[in-house]
């Protein structure tokens, strides 16, 4: 058979015809009207179905088109859902950054971060704890934690310098969400970092199991941690 499928247009003895599945498929795609007027051939075709019964070519075509239509609708739904999520993330990030820029001291930075992030739809609980150090001038309402204790209790976060999503021990939940951890089923712990130094921890809780999981893309949360860390550092080093 030649590359232009002349073997199909000009039949040769059966012994000389050597057609691959790809060639036949390519020819039929180029000639979608091939089966017009081929009633006898259509009647001889056998198309097995998952049920074990043979179905007609038309029935199979309808099934395939229906399945593809369902897949396309599902993909469109996923794209729209992702778009809505991205819009929400953008709005949350914008409001957070604007609030942080308006903060005049360390206390206001911590309060702005907690207030803005707690409003996100996927966050059922939000806490921020600053790393204790000498001359830390903040309101008693802002939680702090000893640096060595921080590194010991949340070693994975301090070592990796990135958001950790996954299961936590009950005592860790007690530390992060005191008096409000019974309903929390999954958590994300995000370090607020500046120049590689952890200045605070942002803790997020969700009431759904595995919402925050090891496979979750933490790009957004890591970005938030860097933004909060940069603003915190500016306030902490203010003369």
Backbone bond lengths (Angstrom), bond angles and torsions (degrees), N, CA, C in turn:
res aa  C-N    CA-C-N  psi(-1)  N-CA   C-N-CA  omega(-1)  CA-C   N-CA-C  phi
1 X - - - 1.467 - - 1.525 110.18 -
2 X 1.343 117.97 136.87 1.453 120.93 179.52 1.511 109.62 -86.38
3 X 1.344 116.15 169.53 1.452 120.40 -175.29 1.510 113.00 -66.83
4 X 1.382 118.18 -22.03 1.465 120.04 -179.72 1.517 113.08 -92.85
5 X 1.356 116.32 14.56 1.452 121.98 175.79 1.530 112.74 61.71
6 X 1.324 117.19 32.89 1.466 119.53 176.82 1.505 110.98 -64.89
7 X 1.357 115.96 -20.49 1.461 119.36 178.49 1.512 111.07 -64.21
8 X 1.334 115.77 -28.72 1.460 118.57 178.72 1.526 110.09 -80.39
9 X 1.347 115.78 -39.35 1.456 118.58 -178.97 1.524 111.91 -72.74
10 X 1.329 117.87 -30.04 1.466 122.80 -178.65 1.518 108.27 -127.11
11 X 1.310 117.54 88.97 1.460 121.41 -174.73 1.525 112.46 -55.61
12 X 1.323 114.73 142.24 1.454 122.16 175.47 1.511 108.07 -120.42
13 X 1.322 117.12 169.57 1.460 119.24 176.75 1.519 110.48 -52.65
14 X 1.332 115.29 144.35 1.461 120.85 -175.85 1.518 112.25 -52.74
15 X 1.306 117.65 -37.45 1.456 121.14 -176.93 1.520 112.62 -64.56
16 X 1.365 118.02 -19.25 1.453 120.95 -177.80 1.527 111.96 -96.32
17 X 1.323 118.24 -11.98 1.462 121.07 -176.32 1.526 110.27 -87.42
18 X 1.316 115.29 122.39 1.456 120.65 177.81 1.528 107.56 -131.80
19 X 1.313 115.64 96.21 1.464 121.48 -177.33 1.526 110.43 -111.66
20 X 1.297 115.15 132.47 1.466 119.15 175.16 1.524 109.16 -88.85
21 X 1.327 116.88 164.15 1.465 120.98 177.97 1.523 110.54 -61.28
22 X 1.325 115.89 -37.67 1.466 120.13 -178.80 1.521 111.16 -65.49
23 X 1.349 116.63 -37.78 1.455 120.12 179.42 1.520 111.28 -67.69
24 X 1.327 115.74 -43.42 1.467 119.52 178.27 1.517 110.36 -62.41
25 X 1.334 116.54 -44.75 1.464 120.67 179.97 1.520 110.58 -62.49
26 X 1.327 116.97 -41.76 1.462 120.97 179.50 1.523 111.21 -63.08
27 X 1.339 116.07 -40.85 1.464 119.72 179.93 1.536 111.08 -64.92
28 X 1.333 116.44 -43.88 1.463 120.20 -178.60 1.528 111.19 -66.00
29 X 1.339 116.79 -34.33 1.470 119.00 177.11 1.525 110.23 -66.13
30 X 1.339 116.01 -35.40 1.463 120.20 -179.52 1.520 111.98 -78.86
31 X 1.339 116.35 -17.09 1.462 121.06 -178.65 1.531 109.16 -131.83
32 X 1.342 117.36 69.38 1.477 120.35 -177.23 1.520 113.48 -62.95
33 X 1.357 116.54 -16.32 1.457 119.66 -179.76 1.529 111.69 -91.27
34 X 1.322 117.98 9.16 1.460 122.11 -173.58 1.527 112.76 -54.35
35 X 1.339 117.39 -39.62 1.464 120.49 -174.08 1.526 113.62 -80.94
36 X 1.347 116.44 -4.18 1.465 118.89 177.32 1.528 108.77 -64.98
37 X 1.308 116.48 125.02 1.456 120.86 -179.26 1.510 114.66 80.02
38 X 1.333 116.88 6.26 1.464 120.75 -179.46 1.526 110.24 -106.64
39 X 1.332 116.70 49.66 1.458 120.99 -175.53 1.527 112.46 -59.22
40 X 1.331 116.27 -41.72 1.467 119.17 -179.04 1.526 110.98 -63.33
41 X 1.328 116.05 -40.99 1.467 119.70 179.37 1.518 111.06 -65.75
42 X 1.320 115.67 -43.47 1.471 119.82 179.87 1.515 110.69 -59.89
43 X 1.335 115.89 -39.12 1.462 120.14 -178.96 1.521 111.77 -64.71
44 X 1.335 115.99 -27.35 1.465 119.68 -177.91 1.526 112.99 -86.03
45 X 1.333 117.02 -16.16 1.466 119.75 -177.81 1.520 110.49 -69.80
46 X 1.334 115.71 143.47 1.457 121.93 177.97 1.519 108.87 -124.29
47 X 1.326 116.16 117.68 1.462 121.56 -179.02 1.528 108.95 -115.99
48 X 1.329 117.20 99.55 1.465 119.98 -179.25 1.524 111.31 -61.94
49 X 1.313 116.32 143.29 1.458 122.74 177.92 1.514 109.04 -112.92
50 X 1.342 116.15 160.87 1.466 120.20 -179.51 1.524 111.50 -58.17
51 X 1.320 116.95 -27.82 1.458 120.46 -179.41 1.521 112.01 -75.12
52 X 1.356 115.90 -10.56 1.455 119.67 -178.60 1.511 112.75 97.94
53 X 1.346 116.29 -11.03 1.456 120.37 -179.50 1.530 109.81 -93.14
54 X 1.335 115.52 146.70 1.455 120.47 176.01 1.524 108.71 -79.51
55 X 1.356 116.59 140.63 1.454 120.74 179.88 1.521 108.65 -125.28
56 X 1.318 115.92 165.46 1.456 120.40 -178.99 1.522 110.37 -77.65
57 X 1.327 114.30 162.82 1.459 120.08 178.04 1.522 110.93 -59.94
58 X 1.323 117.39 -40.71 1.458 121.74 -179.92 1.522 110.95 -64.54
59 X 1.342 116.47 -42.65 1.465 119.95 179.06 1.521 110.62 -61.96
60 X 1.317 116.05 -41.60 1.456 120.13 179.51 1.523 111.06 -65.47
61 X 1.330 116.34 -40.40 1.455 120.64 178.70 1.529 110.78 -61.91
62 X 1.325 115.94 -44.63 1.464 120.30 178.99 1.524 110.35 -61.26
63 X 1.338 116.78 -42.35 1.466 121.24 -179.61 1.523 111.37 -62.64
64 X 1.339 115.78 -45.94 1.469 120.37 -179.27 1.524 110.80 -62.33
65 X 1.330 116.46 -45.62 1.460 120.05 -179.78 1.523 111.45 -63.59
66 X 1.340 116.26 -37.90 1.454 119.91 178.57 1.527 110.73 -65.21
67 X 1.338 116.40 -43.18 1.460 120.52 179.30 1.522 111.44 -63.92
68 X 1.333 115.16 -41.69 1.458 118.73 179.10 1.520 111.37 -66.52
69 X 1.331 115.67 -35.99 1.456 119.16 176.88 1.515 111.63 -64.46
70 X 1.347 116.20 -39.62 1.460 120.76 177.83 1.526 110.59 -64.87
71 X 1.344 116.02 -43.56 1.469 119.88 179.34 1.520 111.35 -62.57
72 X 1.338 115.95 -41.21 1.460 119.93 179.77 1.525 110.73 -64.91
73 X 1.336 116.04 -40.57 1.460 120.07 178.90 1.523 110.73 -64.97
74 X 1.346 116.27 -39.71 1.460 120.18 179.13 1.524 111.04 -66.04
75 X 1.339 116.37 -41.80 1.461 120.13 178.90 1.524 111.03 -64.54
76 X 1.324 116.25 -39.98 1.461 119.99 177.99 1.521 110.32 -63.89
77 X 1.335 116.37 -41.16 1.461 120.56 177.91 1.517 111.63 -61.43
78 X 1.339 116.10 -40.88 1.465 120.14 178.82 1.526 111.27 -65.36
79 X 1.340 115.87 -40.37 1.462 119.99 179.35 1.527 111.03 -63.80
80 X 1.330 116.53 -42.26 1.462 120.28 179.14 1.518 111.20 -66.09
81 X 1.347 116.27 -39.25 1.464 119.89 178.26 1.518 110.71 -64.76
82 X 1.331 117.14 -41.94 1.461 120.84 177.80 1.522 111.17 -63.88
83 X 1.331 115.88 -38.23 1.462 120.02 178.94 1.526 110.88 -63.92
84 X 1.327 116.27 -42.40 1.466 119.94 178.17 1.530 110.83 -64.16
85 X 1.340 116.00 -41.67 1.468 119.54 178.55 1.524 111.20 -63.50
86 X 1.334 115.94 -41.34 1.463 119.47 179.80 1.523 111.38 -65.37
87 X 1.334 116.24 -37.76 1.465 119.73 176.96 1.523 110.60 -62.65
88 X 1.335 115.78 -41.31 1.456 119.97 -179.78 1.522 110.48 -66.92
89 X 1.338 116.47 -41.17 1.459 120.32 178.43 1.531 110.92 -62.57
90 X 1.323 115.69 -42.22 1.467 119.75 179.36 1.525 110.57 -62.61
91 X 1.337 115.62 -44.61 1.465 119.52 -179.90 1.531 110.82 -62.38
92 X 1.337 116.43 -43.26 1.463 120.31 178.81 1.523 110.90 -61.89
93 X 1.330 116.67 -44.99 1.462 121.16 -178.97 1.524 111.13 -64.18
94 X 1.326 115.95 -44.45 1.477 119.71 179.99 1.521 111.26 -60.75
95 X 1.329 116.64 -48.65 1.466 119.88 -179.08 1.527 111.39 -63.79
96 X 1.338 116.40 -37.66 1.462 119.70 178.99 1.515 111.16 -64.66
97 X 1.317 116.89 -48.72 1.471 120.63 -178.24 1.524 110.86 -61.15
98 X 1.332 117.36 -43.93 1.464 120.55 179.51 1.528 111.01 -62.45
99 X 1.335 116.69 -40.88 1.468 120.25 179.32 1.520 111.02 -66.54
100 X 1.312 116.57 -40.54 1.467 120.29 179.71 1.532 111.46 -65.40
101 X 1.313 116.67 -38.50 1.467 120.46 179.97 1.530 111.68 -67.45
102 X 1.335 115.49 -27.77 1.465 119.09 178.68 1.529 112.37 -81.95
103 X 1.327 117.82 -14.40 1.469 121.46 -177.73 1.525 110.62 -65.20
104 X 1.320 115.61 137.94 1.466 120.53 -176.63 1.519 113.29 -105.99
105 X 1.327 117.35 -6.77 1.463 119.94 178.78 1.527 109.29 -156.52
106 X 1.327 115.35 176.68 1.466 120.68 -176.27 1.523 111.88 -62.69
107 X 1.314 116.60 -40.01 1.461 120.49 179.62 1.523 111.02 -60.02
108 X 1.331 117.01 -44.41 1.457 120.52 -179.17 1.525 111.69 -67.57
109 X 1.325 117.17 -31.97 1.461 120.20 176.35 1.525 109.85 -63.74
110 X 1.334 116.54 -48.13 1.460 121.06 -179.06 1.527 111.27 -63.36
111 X 1.318 116.66 -42.92 1.454 120.39 -178.80 1.529 111.52 -68.31
112 X 1.325 116.67 -38.97 1.469 120.23 179.35 1.528 110.69 -65.38
113 X 1.316 116.20 -42.39 1.467 119.84 179.85 1.524 110.95 -62.05
114 X 1.331 116.04 -45.58 1.458 119.29 -178.37 1.523 111.74 -67.35
115 X 1.323 116.98 -43.23 1.466 120.50 -177.73 1.527 111.89 -65.12
116 X 1.315 116.93 -45.18 1.461 120.35 -176.84 1.523 112.25 -69.45
117 X 1.316 117.24 -43.62 1.463 120.17 -177.42 1.522 112.43 -72.23
118 X 1.317 116.74 -29.15 1.459 120.05 178.97 1.529 111.93 -66.68
119 X 1.338 116.79 -17.23 1.458 120.78 -178.69 1.528 113.16 -84.02
120 X 1.337 117.03 -7.21 1.461 119.11 -179.12 1.530 109.62 -70.53
121 X 1.329 115.93 141.14 1.466 121.14 -172.93 1.521 113.35 -60.57
122 X 1.324 117.85 -31.80 1.464 120.64 -175.36 1.527 112.96 -90.56
123 X 1.315 117.20 2.70 1.459 121.03 -177.87 1.530 109.35 -111.00
124 X 1.324 115.49 113.01 1.461 120.67 -180.00 1.526 112.28 -92.30
125 X 1.320 116.86 -18.18 1.468 121.34 177.20 1.517 108.36 -151.11
126 X 1.312 116.42 139.57 1.466 121.17 -178.85 1.523 109.49 -141.41
127 X 1.324 115.92 131.49 1.460 121.90 178.65 1.526 108.83 -137.79
128 X 1.326 115.86 149.42 1.458 121.26 173.66 1.524 108.53 -129.86
129 X 1.318 116.19 134.33 1.463 121.89 178.32 1.520 108.56 -129.81
130 X 1.326 116.27 127.34 1.451 121.19 179.34 1.528 110.68 -88.92
131 X 1.303 114.97 149.93 1.458 120.18 175.36 1.522 108.75 -74.62
132 X 1.320 116.27 125.46 1.460 120.67 -179.81 1.527 111.22 -66.43
133 X 1.327 115.12 143.33 1.467 120.03 170.88 1.527 107.91 -161.69
134 X 1.300 116.03 166.23 1.462 120.82 -178.00 1.529 110.35 -61.91
135 X 1.307 114.93 145.97 1.469 122.82 177.15 1.537 113.53 64.25
136 X 1.330 116.54 24.11 1.452 120.12 176.31 1.526 108.27 -78.40
137 X 1.313 116.58 108.93 1.457 122.10 -175.24 1.528 110.33 -100.57
138 X 1.316 115.79 96.03 1.457 120.89 -178.53 1.522 109.90 -140.35
139 X 1.329 114.99 166.52 1.460 121.06 177.40 1.526 109.50 -72.66
140 X 1.346 117.28 148.06 1.474 120.37 177.08 1.521 113.04 -59.74
141 X 1.320 117.27 -17.51 1.464 121.04 -179.50 1.533 111.67 -74.18
142 X 1.330 117.50 -17.38 1.457 121.65 179.79 1.527 109.30 -89.33
143 X 1.287 116.88 125.88 1.469 121.54 -176.40 1.525 111.35 -78.56
144 X 1.335 114.47 143.10 1.459 120.80 176.78 1.524 109.33 -131.00
145 X 1.332 115.75 166.11 1.461 120.78 -177.80 1.528 108.18 -149.78
146 X 1.331 118.19 137.95 1.470 120.66 -179.28 1.532 111.15 -59.67
147 X 1.324 117.74 137.18 1.470 120.80 -176.15 1.527 114.41 -58.15
148 X 1.323 117.67 -45.92 1.467 119.72 -179.41 1.530 110.93 -65.62
149 X 1.322 116.23 -37.28 1.458 121.14 178.10 1.529 110.18 -66.60
150 X 1.333 115.50 -40.33 1.458 121.00 176.72 1.532 110.83 -56.97
151 X 1.327 114.79 -51.50 1.470 119.96 -177.16 1.521 111.79 -63.85
152 X 1.309 116.49 -31.36 1.466 120.52 179.54 1.525 111.44 -76.63
153 X 1.324 116.88 -45.73 1.463 120.78 -175.03 1.533 113.44 -77.36
154 X 1.337 116.44 -27.37 1.469 120.72 -179.58 1.522 109.45 -129.79
155 X 1.327 113.59 53.29 1.466 121.70 -174.01 1.518 112.90 -57.69
156 X 1.339 117.27 -39.03 1.459 121.29 -176.95 1.525 111.68 -62.78
157 X 1.331 117.03 -35.46 1.459 120.90 -179.23 1.527 110.77 -72.64
158 X 1.326 115.87 -44.89 1.468 119.89 -178.93 1.529 111.42 -69.11
159 X 1.321 116.79 -31.83 1.471 119.84 -178.69 1.531 111.12 -75.79
160 X 1.324 116.77 -43.69 1.456 120.52 -176.53 1.527 113.00 -84.19
161 X 1.331 116.23 -21.08 1.469 121.71 -178.31 1.538 111.10 56.70
162 X 1.322 116.03 39.79 1.456 121.11 177.48 1.517 109.47 -152.96
163 X 1.323 115.76 169.91 1.464 121.30 -177.63 1.521 110.97 -65.11
164 X 1.317 115.00 135.57 1.465 121.05 175.76 1.520 108.85 -110.32
165 X 1.328 116.48 126.33 1.457 121.95 175.73 1.524 108.40 -119.29
166 X 1.297 117.18 130.06 1.454 119.71 -179.79 1.518 111.56 156.36
167 X 1.306 114.71 -172.26 1.461 120.21 -177.19 1.527 111.39 -71.23
168 X 1.324 115.54 142.91 1.456 122.48 176.14 1.520 109.25 -125.01
169 X 1.315 114.98 155.31 1.458 120.13 175.81 1.530 109.35 -69.99
170 X 1.330 115.70 156.00 1.461 118.94 -179.48 1.522 111.87 -60.12
171 X 1.327 116.74 -37.95 1.468 119.01 -179.23 1.532 111.19 -66.90
172 X 1.344 116.43 -29.59 1.456 119.39 176.07 1.526 110.61 -70.20
173 X 1.331 116.16 -38.92 1.460 119.77 175.67 1.522 110.97 -63.72
174 X 1.331 116.42 -36.36 1.466 120.61 178.01 1.528 110.64 -62.82
175 X 1.338 115.33 -36.69 1.468 120.13 178.91 1.521 110.92 -69.65
176 X 1.322 115.52 -45.76 1.464 120.24 -175.52 1.518 113.05 -75.10
177 X 1.321 116.55 -42.63 1.465 121.18 -175.37 1.533 110.47 -126.43
178 X 1.303 118.78 68.87 1.464 120.83 -177.03 1.528 112.20 -60.40
179 X 1.327 115.67 124.87 1.454 120.86 177.66 1.517 114.48 74.06
180 X 1.341 117.57 6.87 1.463 118.92 -176.69 1.525 110.86 -145.53
181 X 1.323 116.91 41.34 1.463 118.86 -175.32 1.531 114.12 -117.78
182 X 1.314 117.76 -3.05 1.467 119.78 -176.93 1.525 112.38 -64.54
183 X 1.332 116.69 -34.95 1.462 120.18 -177.42 1.521 112.90 -90.48
184 X 1.317 118.02 -8.65 1.461 121.46 -176.74 1.524 110.24 -80.71
185 X 1.323 115.75 122.49 1.469 121.55 -176.90 1.531 113.02 -107.43
186 X 1.326 117.94 -20.28 1.455 120.77 177.81 1.526 109.39 -147.21
187 X 1.313 116.50 151.45 1.465 120.30 -173.76 1.528 111.87 -138.45
188 X 1.325 114.05 156.97 1.461 122.11 171.52 1.525 106.77 -133.44
189 X 1.319 116.30 129.21 1.465 121.48 179.46 1.518 107.65 -114.93
190 X 1.327 115.24 116.55 1.470 121.82 -173.15 1.523 110.03 -115.12
191 X 1.333 118.01 123.50 1.463 120.14 177.94 1.525 111.23 -80.98
192 X 1.332 116.34 134.61 1.464 121.35 171.88 1.520 106.11 -87.39
193 X 1.320 116.36 112.03 1.464 121.71 -168.44 1.524 111.66 -119.43
194 X 1.330 114.86 144.67 1.460 120.79 169.00 1.516 108.40 -140.17
195 X 1.328 115.09 121.86 1.470 122.25 -179.20 1.527 111.37 52.51
196 X 1.326 116.00 43.17 1.455 121.36 175.63 1.520 115.77 80.15
197 X 1.317 117.29 0.26 1.465 120.82 -179.15 1.528 109.81 -106.31
198 X 1.341 115.20 130.07 1.463 120.38 179.09 1.524 109.19 -81.03
199 X 1.325 115.95 120.46 1.462 121.41 -179.01 1.526 112.60 -102.21
200 X 1.324 116.41 -21.63 1.467 121.07 -178.58 1.521 109.11 -165.16
201 X 1.313 115.04 167.28 1.457 120.83 174.44 1.523 108.79 -120.92
202 X 1.321 115.09 134.08 1.459 121.79 172.19 1.521 107.19 -104.80
203 X 1.309 117.08 125.96 1.466 121.56 -178.18 1.524 109.30 -115.82
204 X 1.334 115.48 129.35 1.464 121.71 -179.88 1.519 109.62 -120.27
205 X 1.308 116.47 135.07 1.462 121.17 178.79 1.511 111.52 -122.31
206 X 1.334 115.34 144.52 1.455 121.08 177.07 1.525 109.02 -130.13
207 X 1.324 116.39 143.73 1.459 120.51 -176.72 1.530 113.61 -79.55
208 X 1.335 117.03 -5.09 1.467 120.94 178.86 1.529 110.11 -98.50
209 X 1.313 114.85 134.64 1.459 119.76 178.75 1.522 109.90 -65.95
210 X 1.327 115.68 134.67 1.468 123.22 176.61 1.523 113.68 67.65
211 X 1.336 119.01 13.30 1.468 118.32 174.44 1.522 108.89 -62.54
212 X 1.332 115.25 -50.15 1.462 120.33 170.52 1.529 106.42 -92.53
213 X 1.330 116.41 110.28 1.458 119.83 -175.94 1.519 110.52 -133.86
214 X 1.319 116.55 173.05 1.461 121.73 -175.43 1.519 112.88 -64.57
215 X 1.338 117.61 -22.47 1.462 120.70 -178.68 1.525 112.78 -90.79
216 X 1.325 117.42 -2.55 1.464 120.76 -175.93 1.530 111.21 -69.75
217 X 1.334 115.86 136.46 1.464 120.78 175.33 1.529 108.44 -72.69
218 X 1.326 116.97 118.83 1.469 121.06 -174.46 1.535 112.59 -100.09
219 X 1.320 117.87 15.69 1.458 120.86 -176.94 1.523 112.17 -55.50
220 X 1.335 116.52 -46.51 1.460 120.56 -179.07 1.528 110.97 -63.26
221 X 1.333 116.41 -46.58 1.466 119.62 -178.58 1.525 111.34 -66.15
222 X 1.322 117.58 -39.26 1.463 120.23 177.97 1.528 110.73 -63.05
223 X 1.329 116.21 -38.94 1.464 120.27 177.70 1.526 110.67 -63.09
224 X 1.325 116.17 -44.02 1.461 120.74 177.81 1.524 110.11 -59.13
225 X 1.340 116.47 -43.11 1.457 120.46 179.08 1.519 112.03 -60.77
226 X 1.327 117.03 -39.66 1.464 120.58 179.00 1.528 111.74 -68.18
227 X 1.328 116.18 -38.99 1.468 120.29 179.36 1.525 110.49 -65.63
228 X 1.330 115.95 -50.00 1.478 119.79 179.13 1.523 110.44 -61.31
229 X 1.331 116.82 -40.72 1.460 120.10 179.42 1.518 112.61 -62.08
230 X 1.324 117.42 -41.52 1.462 121.22 -179.33 1.526 111.41 -64.91
231 X 1.335 117.00 -43.76 1.466 120.82 179.43 1.529 110.80 -69.07
232 X 1.336 116.93 -39.21 1.460 119.83 177.24 1.522 111.18 -60.40
233 X 1.320 115.38 -46.13 1.477 119.92 -179.00 1.523 110.52 -59.14
234 X 1.315 116.11 -40.70 1.471 119.74 179.85 1.505 111.40 -61.47
235 X 1.341 117.05 -41.40 1.468 120.64 -179.90 1.533 111.46 -74.13
236 X 1.316 116.25 -38.03 1.472 119.45 -177.98 1.523 112.18 -67.41
237 X 1.324 117.30 -27.54 1.462 120.96 -177.50 1.527 112.15 -102.18
238 X 1.324 115.14 6.70 1.470 118.40 -179.48 1.527 109.35 -66.18
239 X 1.274 115.47 136.21 1.472 120.14 -177.81 1.531 110.46 -68.61
